[in-house]
């Protein structure tokens, strides 16, 4: 299996594993917490190394995961004092722990392979150097890839098992507490899953790409749907698709995988942001244009309705005089009259306009005289 294929599989597994908890972080407005967790793992690794003095010890990963949960606990502790808001609490906790971890690593581990550059960017390019997993003569894959794939299946299993509880606590924690669903326990359980996922991906792809996979696929999917199950599926698909395109582009361009995949995620988000059917920028501009058009046509209908049957009707209904009565420029009058005729709101006889039954009903509906 080529190095490119191995890298694609690794980054795909990371994308899928991060996308599932990333949806709940987005819906709970905790994406900055995910960012904080990904940056404070070094603190947990360094503290665990002080205790066990073994860079190959699995306890380093336990320490990293614990530092993620500690970050969440400290943020909530500061927030509960009501002296600082949540975003400020995150801004206080995660830079402090990250700075302490980086400082300790640079001071005491100069002779070890705790490389700050690798900590930030990861080294998915060196996937061929990662540990192989074989059963007999059958090659199963690289250990980080299998771990991330296992975490993805674990996250999917948890979401399937606790779907109703997670949905309720995400959208209405107060009701969930009233019904006895223990939202605090589910919250810390979710943060533990985020920490475990981030820890597992930390060494291979670095925190920059982990944060991107936690946030961007979920944010992209949210532009397309409000339905939770579809949101989860689309998030995974966007993450995996961006991983494949980004890794292949990185090998073609000979660039850093983490940076190229993160850029691909950003481009995918930008495209969806522009063309999403209901929430995209183009759709919003078109909707506002249609609303403006409908507003002007309705104003015309109201104007004609208010003067219908009055002595002023002949003057107020003349097309060539509407610009004075409605304070529109003549070019705008021509466009609005054309739209109103097309919509069946008015009929035109020479320079005179008459409301149709539809136009009269629209005016009455707005004025409340129906």
C-alpha positions, -999 to 999 in steps of 0.1 A, spaced: 0 0 0 15 34 -10 23 62 14 -4 83 -2 -31 57 3 -20 52 39 -21 89 45 -56 91 29 -69 64 52 -54 80 83 -68 114 76 -102 100 66 -103 81 99 -95 112 118 -121 132 99 -148 107 105 -140 103 142 -139 141 148 -170 149 127 -195 131 150 -187 149 183 -180 180 163 -217 183 155 -227 183 192 -200 209 199 -214 231 172 -250 227 184 -240 233 220 -219 263 210 -188 247 224 -166 248 194 -141 270 212 -139 243 239 -129 218 213 -102 242 202 -91 246 238 -89 209 244 -68 203 213 -43 228 225 -39 218 262 -31 181 255 6 189 257 1 200 293 -14 166 302 14 148 283 41 167 300 26 162 335 21 125 328 58 122 317 69 139 349 52 111 368 60 80 347 93 91 329 84 70 299 76 86 265 61 52 253 38 49 283 1 48 275 -4 69 306 7 99 286 -24 96 265 -45 92 297 -29 124 310 -37 142 277 -73 131 278 -76 141 315 -62 176 306 -91 180 282 -117 172 308 -98 195 332 -100 223 307 -138 220 305 -141 218 343 -120 249 348 -139 268 322 -172 260 338 -158 268 372 -148 302 361 -181 308 343 -201 298 374 -185 326 394 -204 350 370 -173 372 370 -163 362 334 -183 349 305 -178 316 288 -157 329 259 -135 348 283 -131 318 306 -119 297 276 -96 325 266 -81 324 301 -78 287 307 -66 272 274 -37 297 267 -25 293 303 -24 255 302 -10 254 267 17 279 276 26 259 307 28 227 287 49 242 259 72 259 285 78 227 304 84 208 272 110 233 260 127 235 294 129 198 304 125 177 273 151 192 249 167 158 244 134 140 237 113 138 206 86 161 220 90 185 190 69 217 193 65 218 155 52 182 154 29 190 183 14 219 163 13 205 128 15 167 133 33 145 108 7 127 87 33 127 59 53 101 78 24 77 81 47 50 66 68 52 98 39 46 121 34 12 137 19 -15 115 -8 -39 127 -8 -74 113 -26 -106 121 -5 -135 109 5 -125 74 -25 -102 70 -17 -65 71 -46 -46 87 -32 -11 86 -13 15 107 -21 16 144 -33 53 145 -56 47 115 -72 17 133 -75 36 166 -92 65 149 -115 41 130 -123 24 163 -131 57 179 -154 66 150 -173 34 155 -174 40 193 -188 75 188 -214 63 163 -224 35 187 -228 60 216 -248 84 195 -271 56 183 -275 43 219 -281 78 235 -296 96 205 -327 108 223 -308 118 254 -281 137 235 -307 154 213 -328 165 243 -299 177 264 -284 196 234 -315 216 226 -332 218 260 -310 210 290 -336 223 314 -363 199 302 -337 171 301 -329 177 338 -366 178 347 -371 144 330 -341 130 349 -317 126 319 -286 140 338 -274 166 313 -243 173 333 -232 136 330 -239 136 293 -220 168 289 -189 155 306 -193 122 287 -193 142 255 -163 162 265 -145 129 274 -152 115 239 -139 148 224 -107 145 246 -101 109 236 -107 116 200 -84 146 201 -57 127 219 -57 99 194 -55 123 165 -30 146 182 3 129 173 -7 120 138 -23 152 124 -17 178 151 -42 201 168 -46 225 139 -62 198 117 -81 183 147 -98 216 153 -106 219 116 -122 185 116 -142 192 148 -156 225 135 -157 229 97 -175 197 85 -203 203 111 -205 240 103 -207 231 65 -234 205 71 -254 229 92 -258 252 62 -277 225 45 -299 209 72 -314 213 106 -322 176 110 -298 160 135 -293 126 119 -287 142 85 -264 167 101 -243 139 115 -241 121 82 -233 151 61 -207 162 86 -189 128 83 -192 130 45 -178 165 43 -149 156 66 -140 124 46 -144 141 12 -121 170 22 -96 145 37 -93 126 4 -91 157 -17 -67 175 7 -43 146 11 -41 139 -27 -35 176 -33 -8 177 -7 11 148 -24 7 165 -58 19 199 -46 44 185 -21 29 205 7 21 199 44 -9 176 47 -24 193 77 -23 227 60 -36 215 27 -65 195 42 -75 225 64 -74 247 33 -96 222 15 -121 222 44 -122 260 42 -128 259 4 -156 234 8 -172 255 35 -169 286 13 -186 269 -17 -215 256 5 -217 290 22 -223 306 -12 -246 280 -29 -265 263 0 -302 263 -11 -317 281 19 -289 295 40 -263 302 13 -252 337 5 -266 336 -31 -299 323 -18 -301 350 8 -294 377 -18 -320 363 -41 -345 360 -13 -339 396 -2 -343 408 -38 -376 389 -42 -388 403 -9 -379 438 -20 -397 432 -53 -428 419 -35 -427 449 -11 -428 474 -40 -456 455 -58 -476 455 -26 -470 492 -21 -484 498 -56 -514 476 -48 -521 495 -16 -518 529 -33 -543 519 -60 -566 503 -35 -567 534 -13 -577 556 -43 -601 531 -59 -635 547 -64 -624 582 -53 -624 614 -74 -586 612 -74 -584 577 -89 -578 588 -125 -548 609 -115 -535 585 -89 -538 555 -112 -518 569 -142 -485 552 -148 -468 584 -158 -478 601 -125 -469 573 -101 -434 585 -96 -447 617 -80 -472 600 -58 -450 571 -46 -417 591 -47 -401 566 -70 -379 573 -100 -396 568 -133 -374 538 -142 -384 521 -109 -421 527 -117 -417 509 -151 -401 479 -134 -426 476 -106 -456 480 -130 -442 453 -152 -437 430 -122 -472 437 -109 -487 429 -143 -466 397 -145 -478 387 -110 -515 394 -119 -518 422 -94 -528 449 -119 -540 452 -155 -530 481 -177 -552 500 -201 -530 526 -218 -516 548 -190 -542 537 -165 -538 508 -139 -566 488 -124 -563 463 -96 -572 427 -102 -591 406 -77 -558 392 -66 -543 427 -62 -572 439 -43 -571 409 -19 -533 415 -13 -539 452 -4 -568 442 19 -547 416 36 -519 441 44 -543 468 55 -564 444 76 -596 454 59 -603 420 44 
